[in-house]
């Protein structure tokens, strides 16, 4: 599996997650809300999946399509990019975590992989069916994760730079700001230099 993108690390900010949960809860209260997954390509051919919780599929598709078009992307057919993602249990740990000890405990608990990041943070990957067990064992052993969720993770990453990277970052932000969008997943890697300019 490719390393988790810097964009995805930014995306996991707690306030963004809280905002999505609030929107999802508000939309779920409406009658007939359904989960809709939309797939497409951003600038540079980057894969993007968007999960919406909506009572009106046609309206959500139209909003997401307009957002893709605005930033140089295009909405694709069902299944056009989902094959590039795997469902995983993901737990993250901040820089300074004892990586060696975490790896020992995580693998004994049944985790599939322990992945150090460039910024010295650590990610623990688990099978979604084993996720709760692995998280409980890690927490009991003194390794409570900073974030923990069953999520989508790209099998391969596409690195963008320059104008394409900037347009892609704007696309991801615009998608996240749509009211009915719950989650946005992408296989993009955006350099720290581009992110600093944004």
Backbone as a chain_set.jsonl record, in Angstrom:
{"seq": "XXXXXXXXXXXXXXXXXXXXXXXXXXXXXXXXXXXXXXXXXXXXXXXXXXXXXXXXXXXXXXXXXXXXXXXXXXXXXXXXXXXXXXXXXXXXXXXXXXXXXXXXXXXXXXXXXXXXXXXXXXXXXXXXXXXXXXXXXXXXXXXXXXXXXXXXXXXXXXXXXXXXXXXXXXXXXXXXXXXXXXXXXXXXXXXXXXXXXX", "coords": {"N": [[0.829, -1.196, 0.0], [0.414, 2.2, -0.729], [1.947, 5.038, 0.888], [0.042, 6.99, 3.162], [-1.508, 9.912, 2.006], [-0.3, 13.315, 2.316], [-2.337, 15.106, 2.115], [-4.53, 13.609, 3.006], [-3.819, 13.337, 5.664], [-4.128, 15.952, 6.555], [-6.81, 16.134, 6.136], [-7.861, 14.603, 8.173], [-8.195, 16.202, 10.353], [-9.522, 16.999, 13.5], [-11.606, 18.92, 13.732], [-12.682, 18.98, 11.166], [-13.662, 16.403, 10.944], [-15.612, 16.464, 12.963], [-17.318, 18.393, 11.911], [-18.264, 17.051, 9.613], [-19.609, 14.927, 10.842], [-21.639, 16.305, 12.189], [-23.042, 17.408, 10.022], [-23.845, 15.059, 8.765], [-25.488, 13.927, 10.721], [-27.502, 15.847, 10.839], [-28.55, 15.693, 8.236], [-29.411, 13.081, 8.221], [-31.623, 13.163, 9.795], [-33.601, 14.034, 8.148], [-36.284, 12.84, 6.063], [-36.009, 9.748, 4.343], [-33.232, 9.764, 3.746], [-30.335, 8.76, 2.015], [-27.329, 6.879, 1.491], [-24.945, 7.873, -0.789], [-22.486, 7.134, -3.104], [-20.131, 8.773, -4.997], [-17.95, 8.922, -7.792], [-14.935, 10.046, -9.303], [-12.573, 11.989, -11.273], [-9.901, 14.137, -10.508], [-7.908, 17.122, -11.196], [-5.02, 16.307, -13.132], [-5.607, 13.63, -13.269], [-6.184, 12.408, -10.847], [-7.664, 10.155, -8.536], [-10.888, 10.362, -7.027], [-13.219, 9.851, -4.457], [-16.478, 10.401, -3.276], [-18.574, 10.475, -0.564], [-21.936, 10.873, 0.088], [-24.695, 11.805, 2.161], [-27.941, 11.89, 1.62], [-31.283, 13.108, 0.969], [-32.046, 13.545, -1.582], [-30.903, 12.314, -4.314], [-30.392, 13.149, -6.995], [-30.011, 15.926, -6.758], [-27.684, 16.037, -5.145], [-25.829, 14.734, -6.82], [-25.748, 16.571, -8.921], [-24.684, 18.855, -7.608], [-22.139, 17.917, -6.801], [-21.064, 17.254, -9.299], [-20.938, 19.824, -10.525], [-19.033, 20.993, -8.852], [-16.743, 19.407, -9.337], [-16.395, 20.032, -12.088], [-15.865, 22.791, -11.919], [-13.28, 22.929, -10.858], [-11.645, 21.663, -12.669], [-11.965, 18.904, -12.837], [-13.691, 15.752, -13.37], [-16.776, 14.016, -13.082], [-17.134, 10.537, -12.733], [-18.196, 7.226, -13.849], [-20.018, 4.786, -11.847], [-17.85, 2.767, -9.99], [-15.588, 3.555, -11.315], [-13.297, 4.538, -9.99], [-13.273, 3.329, -7.503], [-12.073, 0.849, -7.241], [-9.455, 1.415, -6.75], [-9.149, 1.824, -4.076], [-8.997, 0.635, -0.688], [-10.865, -0.744, 2.001], [-10.103, -0.015, 5.265], [-9.152, -0.368, 8.731], [-8.024, 2.347, 10.45], [-5.652, 3.733, 12.564], [-4.142, 6.496, 14.103], [-1.079, 7.908, 15.331], [0.694, 10.399, 17.121], [3.767, 12.3, 16.317], [6.682, 11.231, 18.079], [5.713, 9.059, 19.378], [6.488, 5.857, 20.691], [7.667, 4.021, 18.356], [8.725, 1.418, 17.91], [7.847, -0.11, 20.151], [5.082, 0.283, 19.858], [4.694, -1.008, 17.398], [5.294, -3.669, 18.082], [3.243, -4.268, 19.984], [0.959, -3.737, 18.42], [1.12, -5.565, 16.246], [1.015, -7.976, 17.648], [-1.575, -7.727, 18.562], [-3.028, -8.131, 16.313], [-2.968, -6.377, 14.18], [-2.577, -5.355, 10.741], [-0.511, -3.856, 9.59], [2.099, -1.493, 10.378], [2.803, 1.78, 9.86], [5.241, 4.117, 9.473], [5.319, 7.692, 9.12], [6.542, 10.465, 7.1], [6.602, 12.699, 8.74], [7.157, 11.692, 11.208], [4.949, 10.733, 12.554], [2.777, 7.914, 13.232], [1.01, 5.29, 11.662], [-1.422, 2.794, 12.184], [-2.641, -0.043, 10.672], [-5.525, -2.023, 10.282], [-7.567, -4.933, 9.718], [-10.914, -4.265, 8.847], [-12.823, -5.828, 10.226], [-11.446, -6.614, 12.46], [-10.84, -4.293, 13.681], [-12.005, -2.956, 16.031], [-11.168, -4.672, 18.085], [-8.337, -4.604, 17.861], [-7.896, -1.86, 18.339], [-8.869, -1.676, 20.992], [-7.052, -3.341, 22.388], [-4.637, -1.973, 21.926], [-5.202, 0.499, 23.159], [-5.595, -0.343, 25.81], [-3.011, -1.127, 26.319], [-1.703, 1.235, 26.613], [-1.501, 2.758, 24.336], [-3.367, 4.757, 23.172], [-5.084, 5.795, 20.327], [-4.652, 8.829, 18.381], [-6.457, 9.434, 16.367], [-9.043, 7.35, 15.112], [-10.573, 5.201, 12.865], [-12.717, 3.394, 10.604], [-11.983, 3.436, 7.311], [-11.429, 4.596, 3.902], [-8.608, 3.783, 1.97], [-6.119, 4.651, -0.281], [-4.693, 2.454, -2.672], [-2.615, 3.041, -4.341], [-0.654, 5.982, -4.931], [-0.87, 9.29, -6.351], [1.293, 11.775, -7.236], [1.112, 15.251, -7.207], [2.072, 18.471, -8.44], [2.662, 22.041, -8.544], [0.354, 24.005, -10.489], [-1.688, 22.084, -10.946], [-1.725, 20.673, -8.523], [-2.541, 22.694, -6.769], [-5.109, 23.285, -7.783], [-6.302, 20.821, -7.315], [-6.226, 20.661, -4.509], [-7.967, 22.773, -3.898], [-10.294, 21.728, -5.038], [-10.778, 19.492, -3.352], [-11.267, 20.781, -0.888], [-13.539, 22.302, -1.569], [-15.372, 20.251, -2.147], [-15.605, 19.037, 0.391], [-16.934, 21.063, 1.712], [-19.536, 21.014, 0.809], [-22.908, 20.642, 1.767], [-24.156, 18.051, 2.016], [-22.14, 16.23, 1.857], [-20.336, 13.664, 3.308], [-17.836, 12.306, 3.482], [-14.645, 12.558, 1.869], [-12.438, 11.017, -0.294], [-9.182, 10.496, -1.589], [-6.459, 9.732, -3.838], [-4.332, 11.434, -3.937], [-1.106, 12.949, -3.636], [0.224, 15.73, -2.224], [2.676, 18.189, -2.279], [4.527, 19.552, 0.52], [5.376, 22.125, 0.037], [3.506, 23.198, -1.794], [1.193, 23.009, -0.228], [1.883, 24.803, 1.798], [1.766, 27.23, 0.451], [-0.933, 27.431, 0.087]], "CA": [[0.0, 0.0, 0.0], [1.145, 3.465, -0.756], [1.843, 5.838, 2.107], [-1.141, 7.842, 3.202], [-1.103, 11.215, 1.486], [-0.278, 14.457, 3.234], [-3.677, 15.703, 2.092], [-5.39, 12.814, 3.872], [-3.478, 13.671, 7.045], [-4.787, 17.226, 6.845], [-8.245, 15.869, 6.129], [-8.291, 13.959, 9.413], [-8.282, 17.148, 11.457], [-10.702, 16.714, 14.302], [-12.726, 19.816, 13.465], [-13.31, 18.572, 9.912], [-14.458, 15.214, 11.236], [-16.784, 16.875, 13.734], [-18.22, 19.087, 10.986], [-18.922, 16.041, 8.785], [-20.56, 14.179, 11.68], [-22.801, 17.163, 12.43], [-23.812, 17.489, 8.776], [-24.452, 13.751, 8.532], [-26.582, 13.771, 11.681], [-28.575, 16.749, 10.426], [-29.164, 15.177, 7.021], [-30.057, 11.809, 8.526], [-32.913, 13.425, 10.412], [-34.574, 14.207, 7.079], [-36.873, 11.571, 5.655], [-35.512, 9.092, 3.147], [-31.825, 10.011, 3.447], [-29.623, 7.579, 1.543], [-25.897, 7.047, 1.275], [-24.628, 7.868, -2.21], [-21.05, 7.243, -3.373], [-19.835, 9.3, -6.323], [-16.553, 8.713, -8.122], [-14.488, 10.862, -10.417], [-11.154, 12.307, -11.433], [-9.529, 15.528, -10.328], [-6.809, 17.553, -12.054], [-3.899, 15.382, -13.164], [-6.079, 12.243, -13.265], [-6.232, 11.889, -9.48], [-8.93, 9.503, -8.185], [-11.627, 10.98, -5.923], [-14.508, 9.268, -4.084], [-17.236, 11.307, -2.423], [-19.744, 9.862, 0.064], [-22.961, 11.848, 0.48], [-25.902, 11.325, 2.807], [-28.863, 12.838, 1.027], [-32.638, 12.671, 0.639], [-32.257, 13.829, -3.005], [-29.707, 11.866, -5.036], [-30.164, 13.969, -8.189], [-29.458, 17.22, -6.338], [-26.309, 15.825, -4.696], [-25.012, 14.441, -7.999], [-25.575, 17.834, -9.651], [-23.761, 19.718, -6.851], [-20.796, 17.347, -6.869], [-20.621, 17.401, -10.69], [-20.564, 21.232, -10.728], [-17.786, 21.243, -8.122], [-15.679, 18.785, -10.13], [-16.205, 20.836, -13.309], [-15.307, 24.103, -11.571], [-11.854, 22.836, -10.548], [-10.913, 20.911, -13.688], [-12.136, 17.466, -12.712], [-14.935, 15.271, -13.963], [-17.441, 12.918, -12.395], [-17.05, 9.312, -13.515], [-19.238, 6.219, -13.649], [-19.859, 3.945, -10.665], [-16.774, 1.791, -10.121], [-14.466, 4.071, -12.106], [-12.091, 4.686, -9.165], [-13.37, 2.635, -6.211], [-11.146, -0.29, -7.22], [-8.144, 1.906, -6.318], [-9.197, 2.043, -2.636], [-9.282, -0.501, 0.192], [-11.462, -0.395, 3.285], [-9.161, -0.392, 6.325], [-9.219, 0.274, 10.036], [-6.841, 3.202, 10.525], [-5.395, 4.433, 13.824], [-2.967, 7.35, 13.95], [-0.352, 8.272, 16.544], [1.482, 11.614, 16.85], [5.228, 12.184, 16.405], [7.158, 11.011, 19.443], [5.219, 7.768, 19.855], [7.504, 4.811, 20.636], [7.289, 3.233, 17.183], [9.109, 0.016, 18.074], [6.928, -0.727, 21.112], [3.757, 0.294, 19.225], [4.68, -2.053, 16.379], [5.22, -4.977, 18.751], [1.902, -4.453, 20.56], [-0.034, -3.735, 17.347], [1.169, -6.822, 15.504], [0.497, -9.019, 18.543], [-3.023, -7.54, 18.681], [-3.679, -8.536, 15.062], [-2.901, -5.341, 13.145], [-1.978, -5.81, 9.488], [0.71, -3.129, 9.272], [2.413, -0.278, 11.111], [3.434, 2.595, 8.818], [5.753, 5.417, 9.918], [5.182, 8.754, 8.125], [7.688, 11.37, 6.999], [6.584, 13.66, 9.851], [7.397, 10.887, 12.419], [3.729, 10.156, 13.101], [2.692, 6.485, 12.919], [-0.321, 4.78, 11.365], [-1.618, 1.364, 12.361], [-3.709, -0.523, 9.801], [-6.13, -3.275, 10.724], [-8.738, -5.394, 8.988], [-12.101, -3.621, 9.436], [-13.506, -6.73, 11.145], [-10.624, -6.718, 13.668], [-10.506, -2.932, 14.079], [-12.373, -2.67, 17.425], [-10.326, -5.484, 18.958], [-6.976, -4.064, 17.82], [-7.91, -0.565, 19.026], [-9.034, -1.913, 22.424], [-5.797, -3.879, 22.915], [-3.664, -0.888, 21.911], [-5.576, 1.474, 24.19], [-5.326, -0.99, 27.103], [-1.555, -1.205, 26.466], [-1.158, 2.584, 26.731], [-1.377, 3.384, 23.021], [-4.657, 5.278, 22.708], [-4.817, 6.512, 19.083], [-5.116, 10.212, 18.25], [-7.679, 9.265, 15.576], [-9.296, 5.947, 14.793], [-11.79, 5.066, 12.061], [-12.712, 2.531, 9.436], [-11.961, 4.422, 6.242], [-10.912, 4.164, 2.602], [-7.192, 4.123, 1.807], [-5.687, 4.412, -1.651], [-3.678, 1.423, -2.86], [-1.499, 3.723, -4.987], [-0.762, 7.437, -4.803], [-0.47, 10.121, -7.49], [1.871, 13.013, -6.725], [0.877, 16.43, -8.036], [2.783, 19.685, -8.05], [2.307, 23.219, -9.317], [-1.043, 24.428, -10.626], [-2.581, 20.925, -10.785], [-1.83, 20.392, -7.094], [-3.351, 23.753, -6.163], [-6.512, 23.09, -8.184], [-6.782, 19.62, -6.633], [-6.472, 21.021, -3.113], [-9.197, 23.576, -3.877], [-11.401, 20.809, -5.314], [-11.064, 18.707, -2.148], [-11.872, 21.671, 0.103], [-14.883, 22.643, -2.037], [-16.227, 19.071, -1.964], [-15.864, 18.875, 1.827], [-17.827, 22.119, 2.188], [-20.915, 20.771, 0.391], [-23.699, 20.254, 2.942], [-24.525, 16.64, 2.128], [-20.939, 15.392, 1.745], [-19.855, 13.114, 4.58], [-16.412, 11.987, 3.405], [-13.972, 12.68, 0.575], [-11.225, 10.209, -0.321], [-8.403, 10.711, -2.804], [-5.13, 9.125, -3.833], [-3.385, 12.493, -4.257], [0.0, 13.368, -2.773], [0.51, 17.139, -2.492], [3.911, 18.538, -1.582], [4.434, 20.535, 1.61], [5.582, 23.457, -0.552], [2.212, 23.642, -2.337], [0.274, 23.186, 0.895], [2.276, 26.013, 2.51], [1.252, 28.374, -0.314], [-2.389, 27.485, 0.226]], "C": [[0.864, 1.246, 0.0], [0.991, 4.176, 0.573], [0.622, 6.739, 2.04], [-0.729, 9.252, 2.814], [-1.115, 12.294, 2.555], [-1.66, 15.102, 3.276], [-4.604, 14.936, 3.034], [-5.09, 13.091, 5.334], [-4.127, 14.984, 7.451], [-6.286, 16.999, 6.991], [-8.737, 15.283, 7.448], [-8.338, 14.914, 10.601], [-9.597, 16.92, 12.199], [-11.865, 17.637, 13.988], [-13.42, 19.463, 12.159], [-14.171, 17.335, 10.141], [-15.716, 15.573, 11.999], [-17.804, 17.552, 12.831], [-18.974, 18.089, 10.11], [-19.95, 15.257, 9.594], [-21.822, 14.997, 11.93], [-23.674, 17.252, 11.189], [-24.546, 16.173, 8.531], [-25.633, 13.538, 9.463], [-27.769, 14.645, 11.283], [-29.295, 16.239, 9.195], [-29.928, 13.898, 7.302], [-31.427, 12.016, 9.146], [-34.005, 13.627, 9.363], [-35.082, 12.854, 6.629], [-36.215, 11.051, 4.388], [-34.065, 9.356, 2.798], [-31.153, 8.704, 3.053], [-28.155, 7.906, 1.351], [-25.623, 6.884, -0.216], [-23.118, 8.029, -2.359], [-20.868, 7.674, -4.822], [-18.338, 9.195, -6.558], [-16.168, 9.584, -9.303], [-13.0, 11.088, -10.397], [-10.938, 13.798, -11.254], [-8.444, 15.909, -11.319], [-5.648, 16.56, -11.995], [-4.313, 13.92, -13.116], [-6.151, 11.601, -11.899], [-7.621, 11.313, -9.187], [-9.556, 10.174, -6.97], [-12.927, 10.206, -5.708], [-15.171, 10.2, -3.093], [-18.447, 10.555, -1.889], [-20.681, 10.959, 0.531], [-24.074, 11.127, 1.214], [-26.982, 12.324, 2.44], [-30.263, 12.267, 0.843], [-32.921, 12.842, -0.858], [-30.984, 13.526, -3.789], [-29.381, 12.784, -6.215], [-29.536, 15.316, -7.831], [-27.993, 17.079, -5.924], [-25.378, 15.556, -5.873], [-24.737, 15.731, -8.763], [-24.582, 18.755, -8.937], [-22.325, 19.217, -6.956], [-20.238, 17.493, -8.288], [-20.16, 18.837, -10.973], [-19.227, 21.543, -10.047], [-16.6, 20.635, -8.853], [-15.361, 19.645, -11.347], [-15.49, 22.148, -13.015], [-13.788, 24.055, -11.374], [-11.085, 21.924, -11.5], [-10.976, 19.405, -13.551], [-13.374, 17.022, -13.456], [-15.458, 14.072, -13.185], [-17.405, 11.699, -13.305], [-18.217, 8.381, -13.217], [-18.987, 5.46, -12.347], [-18.773, 2.905, -10.934], [-15.554, 2.3, -10.86], [-13.193, 4.257, -11.292], [-12.131, 3.873, -7.875], [-12.427, 1.447, -6.112], [-9.743, 0.111, -6.764], [-8.048, 2.072, -4.798], [-9.512, 0.745, -1.908], [-9.927, 0.02, 1.461], [-10.545, -0.919, 4.384], [-9.561, 0.257, 7.643], [-7.93, 1.053, 10.209], [-6.779, 3.892, 11.875], [-4.127, 5.247, 13.65], [-2.398, 7.732, 15.311], [0.571, 9.438, 16.227], [2.982, 11.344, 16.866], [5.65, 12.035, 17.869], [6.656, 9.715, 20.039], [6.332, 6.733, 19.697], [7.117, 3.814, 19.547], [7.579, 1.742, 17.353], [8.15, -0.721, 19.007], [5.507, -0.801, 20.531], [3.651, -0.826, 18.197], [4.545, -3.43, 17.021], [3.812, -5.252, 19.266], [0.855, -4.578, 19.453], [-0.046, -5.061, 16.593], [0.702, -7.995, 16.357], [-1.019, -8.939, 18.668], [-3.764, -7.921, 17.407], [-3.707, -7.468, 13.989], [-2.213, -5.904, 11.905], [-0.656, -5.129, 9.192], [0.858, -1.93, 10.197], [3.267, 0.563, 10.17], [3.918, 3.917, 9.404], [5.62, 6.438, 8.78], [6.416, 9.641, 8.139], [7.761, 12.329, 8.183], [6.754, 12.984, 11.212], [6.124, 10.457, 13.129], [3.672, 8.695, 12.644], [1.239, 6.119, 12.673], [-0.341, 3.275, 11.579], [-2.82, 0.968, 11.524], [-4.208, -1.864, 10.299], [-7.269, -3.652, 9.787], [-9.963, -4.751, 9.637], [-12.832, -4.504, 10.444], [-12.757, -6.877, 12.471], [-10.349, -5.356, 14.297], [-10.79, -2.658, 15.561], [-11.483, -3.432, 18.405], [-8.915, -4.918, 19.025], [-6.912, -2.735, 18.571], [-8.013, -0.743, 20.538], [-7.741, -2.414, 23.059], [-4.74, -2.778, 22.972], [-3.947, 0.133, 23.009], [-5.266, 0.927, 25.576], [-3.821, -1.055, 27.388], [-0.898, 0.17, 26.529], [-0.958, 3.306, 25.412], [-2.746, 3.801, 22.496], [-4.403, 6.101, 21.452], [-5.341, 7.949, 19.115], [-6.394, 10.249, 17.427], [-7.817, 7.787, 15.267], [-10.61, 5.857, 14.03], [-11.599, 3.974, 11.025], [-12.911, 3.469, 8.256], [-11.512, 3.791, 4.933], [-9.473, 4.647, 2.479], [-6.77, 3.738, 0.4], [-4.594, 3.352, -1.703], [-2.437, 2.01, -3.523], [-1.725, 5.225, -4.86], [-0.299, 8.115, -6.084], [0.033, 11.439, -6.923], [1.631, 14.139, -7.714], [1.717, 17.584, -7.52], [2.257, 20.836, -8.896], [0.82, 23.511, -9.34], [-2.028, 23.279, -10.442], [-2.793, 20.61, -9.31], [-2.701, 21.432, -6.399], [-4.819, 23.581, -6.507], [-7.115, 21.877, -7.486], [-7.089, 19.913, -5.171], [-7.755, 21.836, -2.988], [-10.425, 22.702, -4.14], [-11.781, 20.032, -4.056], [-11.734, 19.553, -1.073], [-13.309, 21.988, -0.29], [-15.842, 21.468, -1.872], [-16.589, 18.887, -0.497], [-16.871, 19.892, 2.351], [-19.271, 21.941, 1.74], [-21.696, 20.158, 1.551], [-23.914, 18.756, 3.095], [-23.33, 15.69, 2.02], [-20.49, 14.965, 3.139], [-18.356, 12.892, 4.569], [-15.913, 12.167, 1.979], [-12.67, 11.904, 0.679], [-10.504, 10.466, -1.639], [-7.062, 10.005, -2.684], [-4.044, 10.152, -4.149], [-2.308, 12.641, -3.192], [0.317, 14.8, -3.172], [1.71, 17.539, -1.655], [3.66, 19.569, -0.489], [4.571, 21.956, 1.073], [4.265, 24.02, -1.094], [1.239, 23.911, -1.211], [0.591, 24.463, 1.666], [1.76, 27.251, 1.786], [-0.249, 28.537, -0.151], [-2.77, 27.91, 1.631]], "O": [[1.906, 1.311, 0.653], [0.024, 3.949, 1.301], [0.23, 7.19, 0.964], [0.312, 9.732, 3.263], [-1.83, 12.206, 3.553], [-2.104, 15.581, 4.319], [-5.375, 15.543, 3.777], [-5.999, 13.084, 6.164], [-4.622, 15.113, 8.571], [-6.942, 17.589, 7.85], [-9.904, 15.45, 7.803], [-8.503, 14.474, 11.739], [-10.64, 16.68, 11.591], [-13.011, 17.187, 13.977], [-14.634, 19.631, 12.05], [-15.272, 17.227, 9.601], [-16.786, 15.036, 11.71], [-19.006, 17.322, 12.96], [-20.174, 18.244, 9.882], [-21.035, 14.955, 9.098], [-22.933, 14.468, 11.892], [-24.9, 17.182, 11.281], [-25.713, 16.165, 8.141], [-26.669, 13.024, 9.042], [-28.917, 14.214, 11.384], [-30.519, 16.338, 9.109], [-30.972, 13.65, 6.698], [-32.297, 11.151, 9.04], [-35.186, 13.422, 9.642], [-34.402, 11.841, 6.788], [-35.904, 11.816, 3.475], [-33.688, 9.185, 1.639], [-31.374, 7.667, 3.68], [-27.783, 9.049, 1.084], [-26.016, 5.89, -0.828], [-22.535, 8.959, -1.802], [-21.374, 7.039, -5.746], [-17.547, 9.359, -5.63], [-16.979, 9.831, -10.196], [-12.263, 10.477, -9.624], [-11.692, 14.618, -11.779], [-8.092, 15.113, -12.19], [-5.333, 16.033, -10.928], [-3.462, 13.048, -12.94], [-6.176, 10.375, -11.793], [-8.634, 11.913, -9.548], [-8.867, 10.514, -6.008], [-13.654, 9.934, -6.664], [-14.526, 10.728, -2.187], [-19.258, 10.052, -2.666], [-20.285, 11.86, 1.27], [-24.365, 9.966, 0.923], [-26.952, 13.471, 2.888], [-30.417, 11.072, 0.59], [-33.928, 12.337, -1.353], [-30.101, 14.374, -3.913], [-28.223, 13.154, -6.412], [-28.635, 15.79, -8.524], [-27.157, 17.899, -6.303], [-24.267, 16.085, -5.923], [-23.611, 15.959, -9.206], [-23.732, 19.368, -9.584], [-21.403, 20.003, -7.174], [-19.064, 17.82, -8.458], [-19.114, 19.042, -11.588], [-18.395, 22.266, -10.596], [-15.557, 21.278, -8.978], [-14.198, 19.952, -11.609], [-14.614, 22.568, -13.771], [-13.089, 25.02, -11.684], [-9.992, 21.463, -11.17], [-10.126, 18.699, -14.093], [-14.037, 17.832, -14.104], [-14.696, 13.235, -12.7], [-17.622, 11.814, -14.511], [-19.108, 8.709, -12.434], [-17.88, 5.487, -11.81], [-18.776, 2.245, -11.973], [-14.58, 1.565, -11.022], [-12.1, 4.144, -11.846], [-11.103, 3.742, -7.212], [-12.021, 1.073, -5.011], [-8.93, -0.751, -6.427], [-6.987, 2.421, -4.283], [-10.201, -0.129, -2.435], [-9.581, 1.098, 1.945], [-10.242, -2.111, 4.435], [-10.221, 1.295, 7.666], [-6.846, 0.476, 10.124], [-7.731, 4.556, 12.287], [-3.14, 4.749, 13.109], [-3.121, 7.86, 16.299], [1.177, 9.46, 15.156], [3.429, 10.307, 17.356], [5.058, 12.63, 18.769], [7.124, 9.304, 21.101], [7.038, 6.729, 18.689], [6.342, 2.886, 19.782], [6.76, 0.902, 16.979], [7.695, -1.821, 18.695], [4.816, -1.808, 20.687], [2.634, -1.516, 18.131], [3.767, -4.262, 16.553], [3.25, -6.32, 19.024], [-0.036, -5.424, 19.534], [-1.113, -5.616, 16.332], [0.06, -8.912, 15.845], [-1.682, -9.959, 18.858], [-4.991, -8.024, 17.41], [-4.398, -7.627, 12.983], [-1.38, -6.805, 11.996], [0.235, -5.743, 8.605], [-0.125, -1.416, 10.731], [4.329, 0.122, 9.729], [3.103, 4.754, 9.793], [5.789, 6.089, 7.611], [7.231, 9.583, 9.06], [8.851, 12.732, 8.589], [6.53, 13.609, 12.249], [6.2, 9.87, 14.208], [4.436, 8.288, 11.769], [0.344, 6.577, 13.384], [0.596, 2.568, 11.206], [-3.891, 1.563, 11.642], [-3.425, -2.731, 10.688], [-7.862, -2.789, 9.14], [-10.044, -4.698, 10.864], [-13.401, -3.997, 11.411], [-13.358, -7.222, 13.489], [-9.694, -5.276, 15.337], [-9.91, -2.179, 16.275], [-11.092, -2.891, 19.439], [-8.355, -4.765, 20.111], [-5.985, -2.503, 19.348], [-7.329, -0.049, 21.29], [-7.369, -1.967, 24.145], [-4.023, -2.663, 23.966], [-3.033, 0.575, 23.705], [-4.735, 1.645, 26.424], [-3.401, -1.041, 28.545], [0.329, 0.269, 26.501], [-0.314, 4.355, 25.37], [-3.227, 3.263, 21.499], [-3.588, 7.023, 21.487], [-6.331, 8.25, 19.781], [-7.314, 11.004, 17.741], [-6.825, 7.064, 15.174], [-11.635, 6.367, 14.481], [-10.478, 3.665, 10.62], [-13.891, 4.211, 8.204], [-11.246, 2.591, 4.871], [-9.157, 5.781, 2.839], [-7.036, 2.625, -0.053], [-3.68, 3.351, -0.879], [-1.327, 1.53, -3.294], [-2.858, 5.678, -4.7], [0.547, 7.592, -6.81], [-0.694, 12.14, -6.219], [1.909, 14.006, -8.905], [2.031, 17.669, -6.333], [1.501, 20.629, -9.846], [0.113, 23.299, -8.355], [-3.09, 23.467, -9.848], [-3.912, 20.313, -8.891], [-3.51, 21.09, -5.537], [-5.683, 23.713, -5.639], [-8.287, 21.889, -7.109], [-8.108, 19.459, -4.65], [-8.544, 21.612, -2.07], [-11.476, 22.912, -3.535], [-12.962, 19.92, -3.726], [-12.668, 19.094, -0.417], [-14.205, 21.95, 0.554], [-16.999, 21.662, -1.5], [-17.744, 18.614, -0.171], [-17.582, 19.623, 3.319], [-20.154, 22.642, 2.235], [-21.202, 19.261, 2.235], [-23.859, 18.243, 4.213], [-23.5, 14.472, 2.086], [-20.292, 15.793, 4.028], [-17.668, 13.243, 5.528], [-16.648, 11.96, 1.013], [-11.891, 12.099, 1.612], [-11.139, 10.634, -2.679], [-6.588, 9.717, -1.585], [-2.952, 9.783, -4.582], [-2.567, 12.478, -1.999], [0.644, 15.064, -4.329], [1.758, 17.262, -0.456], [2.713, 20.353, -0.557], [3.952, 22.883, 1.596], [3.951, 25.189, -0.873], [0.534, 24.92, -1.224], [-0.322, 25.14, 2.14], [1.358, 28.221, 2.43], [-0.775, 29.646, -0.24], [-3.956, 28.014, 1.944]]}, "num_chains": 1, "name": "protein.A"}
